[in-house]
């Protein structure tokens, strides 16, 4: 629904555990890990290989050796290593001459040598070149030439260990990735069946409380009893009562089911396990059931506690209705394990299950029975009072203009959920910012509702003159018929400015009613067909712009005949399955003969109301024409314009002093994009 901003100066700030919670984010002390030892040993081996026996000799070339070192008689001996490389050993007396070249920091060659090195290429050529340089030198001054064969054991061992090491690291990485979601343990493939639930306890509490949830008074009262039982069980047990084993939150999307569970986590002073129904689903067979077992094992260890499963329909769908027949359904195995854990042979004492779904009709009956989910808490769309509270929450961070009235906004948004209201407030702020305003005004909220319901305005869309006239007369037909019918929704605004896929739109403000009569349904069908009737009367032809209108009246007429029992021929029967247990049924709940009668009755209703709409437009042709011309001139007309043309509606309620916002859109769509709304 809606969440209030936490008041940091409220009574919750004086709790003694708040400062400690603030320090929980400090970095923890160093923890020893055996991997550090392995890394240190590897670094030590590498360091010893390069620096253990002193620094490496400095690279040089034969020309420098010949023209400088040999010529000045500075070389004591030359050692040919593995017939490829020559190492130069300087005389002790000549070391200082080359000290500047030899000073390489940590890799400075030792004073005893070797000092320089170079690649000799061919041994024969090197011996020949050296012999030529030594021809004129006396025997005593000749340089000693030696040969040495050396083996680098580190390089050889590393050359065949390194690929194996990479393979081991790769497999360890794969194992950790596969078991990352399994929870618990250092991470191996056997942890893939562990529960993925997030645990909230004294150390990691949720700050949301019931006071911070706007609306939902009845739902909060029901679910708060569970929290009160956990806090004060004696109040109930002394009368012989037992704690409810489970509660199922049911309602449309965006009404605040998850937020209500979040408030339970903040209010309850017991451990709270939170996870989604899809967390049980995995590619491995048996993992879902294993995670259910592990979840309840952890919950029993920390009982009393609360387990919350969001979107439980992911695993709670009724068994035996999977379209993939003949396969081993992993979801059904998971559901069977969940049913056993919730109320099986081994009962769970002190473990309360909360779940949320917007598809309660498809859940398995065994899951819904008492003893598993004792309560079904319906979280419905907010009424006007609830919407006012929700608006107050979401308007708090906005800079509002003096003309913004919270009660007015609540009246103009019937059927909006808490998430929709939050979106309206945010969209209004964005619209005001786009217009470089300093505050958010009432018109910004009206534009935000129009934007959310009808889509973005497309004023630059290219429309021909004939198309624009067709759209104007179509929308004027809707406006005329709805204005002259008693039970049609009150019209708010009509526009021929394209929005989204729609080329025109008519905004209505539907009444908040719990039941709908046959007369109201017929008037709504007639008003919806007013656009198509206007096209036929004015242009003697029809367009594809009424596709959405025809879809709507067909659904309504079919519901009247086959669901609501409003047809004399079909009788007082209903073929609607409110339990949702026949989703995959291959047969209709009625015979082919009955289907023919239903089709005929639907056609009769639609044709009758279509003729009625044409009759109303024919009787008020002058007003219809004025309205269409006004639309072509101004592109947007309001309730006041209809009153000037047709006069006030005799059955209207006293009009609000403020212009209402859009609440329902019924535009025709352009031909190439199909109808919408």
KOLBAMAR-338184 format. One record per residue (C-alpha): residue number from 1; x, y, z. Coordinates in steps of 0.1 Angstrom, whole numbers, plus 5000, padded with zeros to 4 digits. Layout:
REM residues N
[NUM; [X; Y; Z]]
...
***
This chain:
REM residues 677
[1; [5000; 5000; 5000]]
[2; [5021; 5029; 5012]]
[3; [5050; 5033; 5035]]
[4; [5055; 5064; 5057]]
[5; [5088; 5080; 5061]]
[6; [5105; 5070; 5093]]
[7; [5105; 5097; 5119]]
[8; [5139; 5098; 5134]]
[9; [5127; 5120; 5163]]
[10; [5100; 5096; 5173]]
[11; [5098; 5073; 5202]]
[12; [5117; 5045; 5184]]
[13; [5149; 5065; 5185]]
[14; [5153; 5061; 5223]]
[15; [5156; 5024; 5222]]
[16; [5189; 5013; 5237]]
[17; [5198; 4989; 5208]]
[18; [5199; 5017; 5181]]
[19; [5235; 5028; 5187]]
[20; [5248; 4992; 5186]]
[21; [5230; 4987; 5153]]
[22; [5248; 5017; 5139]]
[23; [5281; 5001; 5147]]
[24; [5273; 4968; 5130]]
[25; [5287; 4982; 5097]]
[26; [5322; 4987; 5110]]
[27; [5348; 4965; 5094]]
[28; [5354; 4933; 5114]]
[29; [5388; 4922; 5127]]
[30; [5412; 4902; 5104]]
[31; [5401; 4866; 5101]]
[32; [5427; 4839; 5094]]
[33; [5423; 4819; 5062]]
[34; [5444; 4789; 5051]]
[35; [5444; 4804; 5016]]
[36; [5467; 4832; 5029]]
[37; [5493; 4806; 5038]]
[38; [5493; 4791; 5004]]
[39; [5496; 4825; 4988]]
[40; [5526; 4834; 5011]]
[41; [5544; 4801; 5002]]
[42; [5539; 4808; 4964]]
[43; [5553; 4843; 4968]]
[44; [5582; 4830; 4987]]
[45; [5590; 4805; 4960]]
[46; [5588; 4832; 4933]]
[47; [5610; 4856; 4953]]
[48; [5636; 4829; 4960]]
[49; [5637; 4820; 4924]]
[50; [5644; 4856; 4913]]
[51; [5663; 4870; 4943]]
[52; [5673; 4841; 4965]]
[53; [5709; 4838; 4951]]
[54; [5715; 4875; 4946]]
[55; [5705; 4898; 4917]]
[56; [5706; 4889; 4881]]
[57; [5735; 4899; 4858]]
[58; [5730; 4929; 4837]]
[59; [5722; 4924; 4800]]
[60; [5749; 4935; 4775]]
[61; [5762; 4926; 4741]]
[62; [5793; 4912; 4724]]
[63; [5804; 4945; 4710]]
[64; [5806; 4961; 4744]]
[65; [5824; 4931; 4758]]
[66; [5849; 4932; 4730]]
[67; [5855; 4969; 4728]]
[68; [5854; 4977; 4765]]
[69; [5858; 4948; 4788]]
[70; [5882; 4926; 4769]]
[71; [5902; 4955; 4755]]
[72; [5908; 4969; 4790]]
[73; [5916; 4935; 4804]]
[74; [5887; 4937; 4829]]
[75; [5873; 4902; 4824]]
[76; [5884; 4874; 4847]]
[77; [5864; 4845; 4831]]
[78; [5835; 4838; 4808]]
[79; [5810; 4809; 4815]]
[80; [5789; 4796; 4786]]
[81; [5756; 4784; 4801]]
[82; [5736; 4757; 4781]]
[83; [5755; 4767; 4749]]
[84; [5732; 4798; 4745]]
[85; [5742; 4824; 4770]]
[86; [5776; 4838; 4782]]
[87; [5781; 4851; 4817]]
[88; [5809; 4877; 4822]]
[89; [5828; 4877; 4855]]
[90; [5848; 4909; 4861]]
[91; [5881; 4911; 4879]]
[92; [5879; 4924; 4915]]
[93; [5901; 4953; 4907]]
[94; [5878; 4963; 4878]]
[95; [5845; 4961; 4896]]
[96; [5844; 4998; 4906]]
[97; [5846; 5008; 4869]]
[98; [5813; 4993; 4861]]
[99; [5795; 4999; 4894]]
[100; [5772; 5025; 4879]]
[101; [5760; 5001; 4853]]
[102; [5757; 4972; 4878]]
[103; [5736; 4992; 4904]]
[104; [5701; 4979; 4897]]
[105; [5685; 4982; 4931]]
[106; [5672; 4948; 4944]]
[107; [5685; 4930; 4913]]
[108; [5721; 4943; 4916]]
[109; [5745; 4914; 4907]]
[110; [5767; 4901; 4936]]
[111; [5803; 4913; 4937]]
[112; [5816; 4878; 4930]]
[113; [5796; 4877; 4897]]
[114; [5784; 4869; 4873]]
[115; [5782; 4906; 4864]]
[116; [5771; 4907; 4828]]
[117; [5753; 4883; 4804]]
[118; [5745; 4882; 4767]]
[119; [5732; 4858; 4741]]
[120; [5761; 4842; 4721]]
[121; [5741; 4827; 4693]]
[122; [5764; 4799; 4680]]
[123; [5791; 4784; 4703]]
[124; [5815; 4780; 4674]]
[125; [5812; 4816; 4662]]
[126; [5816; 4828; 4698]]
[127; [5847; 4808; 4703]]
[128; [5862; 4820; 4670]]
[129; [5854; 4857; 4679]]
[130; [5869; 4853; 4713]]
[131; [5900; 4836; 4700]]
[132; [5906; 4865; 4676]]
[133; [5904; 4890; 4704]]
[134; [5928; 4870; 4725]]
[135; [5955; 4866; 4698]]
[136; [5976; 4896; 4707]]
[137; [5971; 4890; 4745]]
[138; [5997; 4871; 4765]]
[139; [5990; 4837; 4779]]
[140; [5988; 4851; 4814]]
[141; [5961; 4877; 4804]]
[142; [5939; 4853; 4785]]
[143; [5903; 4850; 4797]]
[144; [5893; 4817; 4810]]
[145; [5864; 4801; 4791]]
[146; [5842; 4775; 4808]]
[147; [5810; 4757; 4799]]
[148; [5781; 4748; 4822]]
[149; [5748; 4730; 4819]]
[150; [5721; 4742; 4842]]
[151; [5685; 4731; 4849]]
[152; [5657; 4755; 4861]]
[153; [5637; 4730; 4882]]
[154; [5612; 4757; 4892]]
[155; [5603; 4765; 4856]]
[156; [5600; 4729; 4846]]
[157; [5578; 4720; 4876]]
[158; [5557; 4751; 4872]]
[159; [5552; 4743; 4834]]
[160; [5532; 4711; 4842]]
[161; [5517; 4722; 4876]]
[162; [5503; 4755; 4863]]
[163; [5477; 4739; 4839]]
[164; [5465; 4715; 4867]]
[165; [5463; 4744; 4891]]
[166; [5441; 4764; 4866]]
[167; [5419; 4733; 4862]]
[168; [5414; 4730; 4900]]
[169; [5407; 4767; 4904]]
[170; [5381; 4765; 4876]]
[171; [5363; 4735; 4892]]
[172; [5363; 4753; 4926]]
[173; [5348; 4784; 4910]]
[174; [5321; 4763; 4893]]
[175; [5312; 4746; 4926]]
[176; [5310; 4779; 4944]]
[177; [5288; 4794; 4917]]
[178; [5264; 4764; 4918]]
[179; [5261; 4765; 4956]]
[180; [5261; 4803; 4960]]
[181; [5223; 4805; 4963]]
[182; [5222; 4775; 4987]]
[183; [5229; 4795; 5018]]
[184; [5251; 4783; 5047]]
[185; [5285; 4767; 5047]]
[186; [5317; 4776; 5029]]
[187; [5300; 4768; 4995]]
[188; [5300; 4735; 4978]]
[189; [5277; 4717; 4954]]
[190; [5259; 4699; 4983]]
[191; [5246; 4732; 4997]]
[192; [5224; 4738; 4966]]
[193; [5195; 4724; 4985]]
[194; [5198; 4748; 5014]]
[195; [5172; 4774; 5021]]
[196; [5176; 4808; 5006]]
[197; [5155; 4826; 5031]]
[198; [5166; 4860; 5045]]
[199; [5165; 4860; 5083]]
[200; [5156; 4891; 5103]]
[201; [5162; 4889; 5140]]
[202; [5175; 4912; 5168]]
[203; [5207; 4919; 5150]]
[204; [5191; 4928; 5116]]
[205; [5157; 4942; 5123]]
[206; [5133; 4958; 5098]]
[207; [5123; 4994; 5106]]
[208; [5088; 4993; 5091]]
[209; [5059; 4991; 5116]]
[210; [5021; 4990; 5113]]
[211; [5020; 5028; 5121]]
[212; [5040; 5034; 5089]]
[213; [5015; 5016; 5066]]
[214; [4987; 5038; 5054]]
[215; [4952; 5024; 5050]]
[216; [4945; 4986; 5053]]
[217; [4929; 4991; 5087]]
[218; [4910; 4958; 5087]]
[219; [4939; 4938; 5073]]
[220; [4963; 4953; 5099]]
[221; [4938; 4944; 5127]]
[222; [4937; 4908; 5116]]
[223; [4974; 4903; 5112]]
[224; [4983; 4922; 5143]]
[225; [4966; 4896; 5164]]
[226; [4992; 4871; 5153]]
[227; [5020; 4895; 5164]]
[228; [5002; 4901; 5197]]
[229; [4999; 4864; 5202]]
[230; [5037; 4860; 5198]]
[231; [5043; 4889; 5222]]
[232; [5016; 4880; 5248]]
[233; [5006; 4844; 5244]]
[234; [4991; 4841; 5279]]
[235; [4962; 4864; 5269]]
[236; [4950; 4838; 5244]]
[237; [4962; 4805; 5259]]
[238; [4945; 4811; 5292]]
[239; [4911; 4810; 5274]]
[240; [4921; 4778; 5256]]
[241; [4929; 4795; 5222]]
[242; [4957; 4783; 5199]]
[243; [4979; 4805; 5177]]
[244; [4969; 4805; 5140]]
[245; [4993; 4784; 5120]]
[246; [4992; 4805; 5089]]
[247; [4977; 4836; 5072]]
[248; [4973; 4841; 5035]]
[249; [4973; 4877; 5022]]
[250; [4952; 4879; 4991]]
[251; [4946; 4909; 4969]]
[252; [4952; 4927; 4936]]
[253; [4988; 4938; 4927]]
[254; [5001; 4969; 4943]]
[255; [4977; 4969; 4973]]
[256; [5005; 4965; 4999]]
[257; [5006; 4928; 5007]]
[258; [5044; 4926; 5008]]
[259; [5045; 4959; 5027]]
[260; [5022; 4945; 5053]]
[261; [5044; 4915; 5058]]
[262; [5074; 4939; 5061]]
[263; [5055; 4956; 5089]]
[264; [5050; 4923; 5106]]
[265; [5088; 4917; 5104]]
[266; [5093; 4951; 5120]]
[267; [5067; 4946; 5148]]
[268; [5073; 4910; 5157]]
[269; [5100; 4905; 5183]]
[270; [5108; 4870; 5169]]
[271; [5129; 4858; 5140]]
[272; [5114; 4865; 5106]]
[273; [5122; 4843; 5076]]
[274; [5115; 4860; 5042]]
[275; [5117; 4844; 5008]]
[276; [5098; 4842; 4974]]
[277; [5080; 4812; 4960]]
[278; [5103; 4812; 4931]]
[279; [5133; 4807; 4954]]
[280; [5122; 4770; 4958]]
[281; [5123; 4765; 4920]]
[282; [5156; 4751; 4907]]
[283; [5169; 4732; 4876]]
[284; [5179; 4702; 4898]]
[285; [5153; 4676; 4906]]
[286; [5144; 4675; 4943]]
[287; [5161; 4708; 4952]]
[288; [5127; 4726; 4959]]
[289; [5116; 4699; 4984]]
[290; [5151; 4700; 5000]]
[291; [5149; 4738; 5004]]
[292; [5115; 4735; 5020]]
[293; [5129; 4709; 5045]]
[294; [5159; 4731; 5053]]
[295; [5137; 4762; 5057]]
[296; [5115; 4746; 5083]]
[297; [5145; 4730; 5100]]
[298; [5159; 4764; 5106]]
[299; [5125; 4778; 5116]]
[300; [5121; 4751; 5142]]
[301; [5155; 4758; 5157]]
[302; [5145; 4795; 5161]]
[303; [5109; 4790; 5171]]
[304; [5087; 4809; 5179]]
[305; [5092; 4826; 5145]]
[306; [5074; 4837; 5114]]
[307; [5080; 4824; 5078]]
[308; [5069; 4847; 5050]]
[309; [5066; 4833; 5014]]
[310; [5059; 4860; 4988]]
[311; [5041; 4850; 4956]]
[312; [5033; 4816; 4969]]
[313; [5014; 4807; 4937]]
[314; [5048; 4800; 4921]]
[315; [5048; 4766; 4940]]
[316; [5012; 4765; 4953]]
[317; [4993; 4760; 4921]]
[318; [4967; 4732; 4923]]
[319; [4982; 4698; 4916]]
[320; [4971; 4677; 4886]]
[321; [4965; 4707; 4864]]
[322; [4999; 4711; 4848]]
[323; [4996; 4713; 4810]]
[324; [5028; 4693; 4807]]
[325; [5011; 4660; 4813]]
[326; [5032; 4628; 4819]]
[327; [5063; 4647; 4832]]
[328; [5077; 4646; 4867]]
[329; [5066; 4679; 4880]]
[330; [5092; 4693; 4903]]
[331; [5067; 4720; 4914]]
[332; [5043; 4694; 4927]]
[333; [5070; 4677; 4946]]
[334; [5079; 4710; 4963]]
[335; [5042; 4717; 4971]]
[336; [5038; 4682; 4986]]
[337; [5068; 4688; 5009]]
[338; [5054; 4722; 5019]]
[339; [5021; 4707; 5028]]
[340; [5038; 4680; 5049]]
[341; [5059; 4706; 5067]]
[342; [5030; 4730; 5074]]
[343; [5007; 4704; 5089]]
[344; [5019; 4669; 5086]]
[345; [5026; 4641; 5110]]
[346; [5053; 4661; 5128]]
[347; [5035; 4693; 5137]]
[348; [5054; 4726; 5139]]
[349; [5050; 4743; 5172]]
[350; [5057; 4780; 5172]]
[351; [5062; 4784; 5134]]
[352; [5037; 4807; 5118]]
[353; [5034; 4809; 5080]]
[354; [5026; 4841; 5062]]
[355; [5021; 4841; 5024]]
[356; [5010; 4866; 4998]]
[357; [4994; 4861; 4964]]
[358; [4971; 4878; 4939]]
[359; [4960; 4845; 4924]]
[360; [4943; 4827; 4953]]
[361; [4919; 4811; 4929]]
[362; [4946; 4788; 4914]]
[363; [4961; 4776; 4947]]
[364; [4958; 4740; 4958]]
[365; [4928; 4733; 4981]]
[366; [4950; 4713; 5004]]
[367; [4971; 4744; 5009]]
[368; [4941; 4766; 5017]]
[369; [4924; 4744; 5043]]
[370; [4923; 4752; 5080]]
[371; [4953; 4740; 5098]]
[372; [4977; 4753; 5071]]
[373; [4963; 4787; 5063]]
[374; [4938; 4794; 5090]]
[375; [4931; 4829; 5078]]
[376; [4927; 4845; 5044]]
[377; [4932; 4882; 5048]]
[378; [4919; 4901; 5018]]
[379; [4939; 4932; 5010]]
[380; [4915; 4951; 4986]]
[381; [4919; 4982; 4966]]
[382; [4917; 5013; 4988]]
[383; [4886; 5032; 4992]]
[384; [4885; 5070; 4993]]
[385; [4895; 5073; 5030]]
[386; [4924; 5049; 5024]]
[387; [4935; 5068; 4993]]
[388; [4935; 5100; 5012]]
[389; [4959; 5085; 5038]]
[390; [4981; 5071; 5011]]
[391; [4983; 5104; 4993]]
[392; [4993; 5121; 5026]]
[393; [5022; 5097; 5028]]
[394; [5035; 5101; 4993]]
[395; [5028; 5139; 4992]]
[396; [5050; 5144; 5022]]
[397; [5084; 5147; 5004]]
[398; [5069; 5170; 4976]]
[399; [5069; 5208; 4976]]
[400; [5031; 5214; 4970]]
[401; [5013; 5244; 4958]]
[402; [4985; 5260; 4977]]
[403; [4958; 5247; 4953]]
[404; [4966; 5210; 4960]]
[405; [4938; 5193; 4980]]
[406; [4944; 5158; 4992]]
[407; [4907; 5150; 4996]]
[408; [4901; 5161; 4960]]
[409; [4929; 5139; 4947]]
[410; [4915; 5109; 4966]]
[411; [4880; 5115; 4951]]
[412; [4894; 5116; 4915]]
[413; [4914; 5084; 4917]]
[414; [4888; 5056; 4922]]
[415; [4902; 5021; 4915]]
[416; [4938; 5032; 4921]]
[417; [4961; 5010; 4942]]
[418; [4987; 5022; 4966]]
[419; [5014; 5017; 4939]]
[420; [4993; 5036; 4914]]
[421; [4990; 5066; 4938]]
[422; [5027; 5065; 4945]]
[423; [5033; 5066; 4907]]
[424; [5008; 5096; 4904]]
[425; [5027; 5116; 4930]]
[426; [5061; 5109; 4914]]
[427; [5049; 5116; 4879]]
[428; [5034; 5149; 4890]]
[429; [5068; 5159; 4905]]
[430; [5085; 5150; 4872]]
[431; [5060; 5170; 4852]]
[432; [5065; 5201; 4874]]
[433; [5103; 5197; 4871]]
[434; [5100; 5194; 4833]]
[435; [5081; 5227; 4833]]
[436; [5108; 5244; 4855]]
[437; [5084; 5250; 4884]]
[438; [5094; 5255; 4920]]
[439; [5063; 5237; 4934]]
[440; [5040; 5209; 4923]]
[441; [5006; 5223; 4915]]
[442; [4971; 5208; 4911]]
[443; [4973; 5208; 4873]]
[444; [5005; 5187; 4875]]
[445; [4986; 5160; 4893]]
[446; [4958; 5161; 4867]]
[447; [4984; 5158; 4839]]
[448; [5000; 5129; 4858]]
[449; [4967; 5110; 4860]]
[450; [4961; 5116; 4823]]
[451; [4997; 5105; 4815]]
[452; [4993; 5072; 4835]]
[453; [4959; 5063; 4822]]
[454; [4960; 5074; 4786]]
[455; [4997; 5076; 4778]]
[456; [5020; 5103; 4766]]
[457; [5005; 5131; 4744]]
[458; [5016; 5130; 4708]]
[459; [5007; 5164; 4695]]
[460; [5031; 5161; 4665]]
[461; [5014; 5130; 4651]]
[462; [5004; 5135; 4615]]
[463; [4966; 5131; 4611]]
[464; [4947; 5140; 4580]]
[465; [4917; 5163; 4580]]
[466; [4892; 5135; 4573]]
[467; [4906; 5113; 4601]]
[468; [4905; 5142; 4625]]
[469; [4869; 5149; 4617]]
[470; [4860; 5112; 4622]]
[471; [4878; 5111; 4655]]
[472; [4860; 5143; 4666]]
[473; [4825; 5130; 4658]]
[474; [4833; 5096; 4673]]
[475; [4844; 5111; 4706]]
[476; [4815; 5136; 4705]]
[477; [4792; 5106; 4701]]
[478; [4805; 5090; 4732]]
[479; [4801; 5123; 4751]]
[480; [4766; 5129; 4739]]
[481; [4752; 5095; 4746]]
[482; [4768; 5092; 4780]]
[483; [4756; 5127; 4790]]
[484; [4720; 5118; 4781]]
[485; [4719; 5084; 4799]]
[486; [4710; 5082; 4836]]
[487; [4733; 5054; 4846]]
[488; [4763; 5062; 4824]]
[489; [4795; 5073; 4842]]
[490; [4798; 5111; 4846]]
[491; [4819; 5125; 4818]]
[492; [4849; 5146; 4828]]
[493; [4869; 5154; 4797]]
[494; [4870; 5146; 4759]]
[495; [4901; 5151; 4738]]
[496; [4912; 5143; 4702]]
[497; [4949; 5148; 4711]]
[498; [4966; 5114; 4704]]
[499; [4978; 5096; 4735]]
[500; [4998; 5064; 4732]]
[501; [4981; 5043; 4705]]
[502; [4948; 5061; 4710]]
[503; [4938; 5089; 4686]]
[504; [4911; 5102; 4710]]
[505; [4900; 5097; 4745]]
[506; [4870; 5103; 4768]]
[507; [4876; 5105; 4805]]
[508; [4849; 5094; 4830]]
[509; [4847; 5093; 4867]]
[510; [4831; 5060; 4876]]
[511; [4811; 5056; 4908]]
[512; [4825; 5035; 4936]]
[513; [4798; 5009; 4938]]
[514; [4798; 4973; 4950]]
[515; [4771; 4959; 4928]]
[516; [4759; 4969; 4893]]
[517; [4723; 4966; 4880]]
[518; [4712; 4955; 4846]]
[519; [4701; 4990; 4837]]
[520; [4735; 5004; 4846]]
[521; [4753; 4978; 4824]]
[522; [4730; 4985; 4795]]
[523; [4736; 5022; 4797]]
[524; [4773; 5017; 4798]]
[525; [4771; 4995; 4767]]
[526; [4750; 5021; 4749]]
[527; [4774; 5049; 4758]]
[528; [4803; 5028; 4746]]
[529; [4787; 5022; 4713]]
[530; [4779; 5059; 4708]]
[531; [4812; 5064; 4689]]
[532; [4805; 5038; 4663]]
[533; [4769; 5050; 4660]]
[534; [4781; 5086; 4654]]
[535; [4804; 5074; 4626]]
[536; [4776; 5056; 4608]]
[537; [4751; 5085; 4611]]
[538; [4775; 5113; 4600]]
[539; [4797; 5096; 4575]]
[540; [4775; 5066; 4564]]
[541; [4805; 5043; 4570]]
[542; [4824; 5029; 4599]]
[543; [4861; 5027; 4608]]
[544; [4884; 5004; 4628]]
[545; [4886; 5030; 4655]]
[546; [4858; 5013; 4674]]
[547; [4876; 4980; 4679]]
[548; [4882; 4986; 4716]]
[549; [4846; 4997; 4721]]
[550; [4834; 4965; 4705]]
[551; [4857; 4944; 4726]]
[552; [4844; 4960; 4758]]
[553; [4807; 4957; 4750]]
[554; [4812; 4921; 4739]]
[555; [4828; 4912; 4772]]
[556; [4801; 4930; 4792]]
[557; [4772; 4915; 4772]]
[558; [4787; 4880; 4775]]
[559; [4791; 4884; 4813]]
[560; [4755; 4896; 4815]]
[561; [4742; 4865; 4797]]
[562; [4765; 4837; 4810]]
[563; [4777; 4850; 4844]]
[564; [4751; 4874; 4859]]
[565; [4719; 4855; 4848]]
[566; [4705; 4886; 4831]]
[567; [4690; 4868; 4801]]
[568; [4655; 4854; 4801]]
[569; [4664; 4826; 4776]]
[570; [4695; 4814; 4794]]
[571; [4678; 4818; 4828]]
[572; [4692; 4823; 4862]]
[573; [4724; 4803; 4858]]
[574; [4761; 4813; 4859]]
[575; [4788; 4795; 4840]]
[576; [4816; 4814; 4858]]
[577; [4841; 4794; 4878]]
[578; [4852; 4816; 4907]]
[579; [4874; 4788; 4921]]
[580; [4897; 4788; 4891]]
[581; [4898; 4750; 4892]]
[582; [4890; 4746; 4855]]
[583; [4918; 4765; 4839]]
[584; [4930; 4735; 4819]]
[585; [4895; 4720; 4811]]
[586; [4890; 4710; 4775]]
[587; [4852; 4713; 4776]]
[588; [4829; 4743; 4782]]
[589; [4805; 4741; 4811]]
[590; [4775; 4742; 4787]]
[591; [4764; 4725; 4756]]
[592; [4768; 4736; 4720]]
[593; [4731; 4744; 4718]]
[594; [4734; 4767; 4749]]
[595; [4765; 4783; 4733]]
[596; [4744; 4792; 4703]]
[597; [4717; 4807; 4725]]
[598; [4744; 4827; 4744]]
[599; [4758; 4841; 4711]]
[600; [4723; 4850; 4700]]
[601; [4715; 4868; 4733]]
[602; [4748; 4887; 4732]]
[603; [4741; 4899; 4696]]
[604; [4705; 4909; 4706]]
[605; [4718; 4930; 4736]]
[606; [4745; 4948; 4715]]
[607; [4723; 4955; 4685]]
[608; [4695; 4968; 4707]]
[609; [4718; 4992; 4725]]
[610; [4734; 5002; 4692]]
[611; [4701; 5012; 4678]]
[612; [4693; 5030; 4710]]
[613; [4726; 5050; 4707]]
[614; [4717; 5059; 4671]]
[615; [4683; 5071; 4682]]
[616; [4697; 5093; 4709]]
[617; [4722; 5108; 4685]]
[618; [4696; 5114; 4658]]
[619; [4673; 5131; 4683]]
[620; [4702; 5154; 4695]]
[621; [4719; 5158; 4661]]
[622; [4724; 5196; 4665]]
[623; [4740; 5192; 4699]]
[624; [4762; 5164; 4687]]
[625; [4774; 5185; 4658]]
[626; [4782; 5215; 4680]]
[627; [4802; 5193; 4703]]
[628; [4822; 5178; 4674]]
[629; [4829; 5213; 4659]]
[630; [4840; 5225; 4694]]
[631; [4864; 5195; 4696]]
[632; [4878; 5203; 4662]]
[633; [4884; 5238; 4672]]
[634; [4898; 5234; 4708]]
[635; [4908; 5197; 4707]]
[636; [4897; 5193; 4744]]
[637; [4863; 5199; 4760]]
[638; [4852; 5196; 4796]]
[639; [4820; 5190; 4816]]
[640; [4811; 5227; 4814]]
[641; [4810; 5226; 4776]]
[642; [4785; 5198; 4776]]
[643; [4763; 5217; 4801]]
[644; [4763; 5247; 4777]]
[645; [4752; 5225; 4748]]
[646; [4728; 5200; 4764]]
[647; [4721; 5217; 4798]]
[648; [4727; 5201; 4832]]
[649; [4719; 5164; 4837]]
[650; [4687; 5162; 4858]]
[651; [4699; 5132; 4877]]
[652; [4733; 5146; 4884]]
[653; [4746; 5149; 4920]]
[654; [4757; 5184; 4931]]
[655; [4788; 5192; 4910]]
[656; [4821; 5195; 4927]]
[657; [4836; 5230; 4929]]
[658; [4869; 5218; 4915]]
[659; [4874; 5203; 4880]]
[660; [4880; 5165; 4885]]
[661; [4909; 5146; 4870]]
[662; [4908; 5117; 4846]]
[663; [4898; 5084; 4860]]
[664; [4888; 5062; 4831]]
[665; [4898; 5064; 4794]]
[666; [4877; 5051; 4765]]
[667; [4895; 5062; 4734]]
[668; [4892; 5047; 4699]]
[669; [4925; 5036; 4685]]
[670; [4940; 5043; 4651]]
[671; [4933; 5016; 4625]]
[672; [4969; 5004; 4620]]
[673; [4977; 5001; 4657]]
[674; [4944; 4985; 4668]]
[675; [4921; 4998; 4695]]
[676; [4932; 5005; 4730]]
[677; [4913; 5012; 4762]]
***
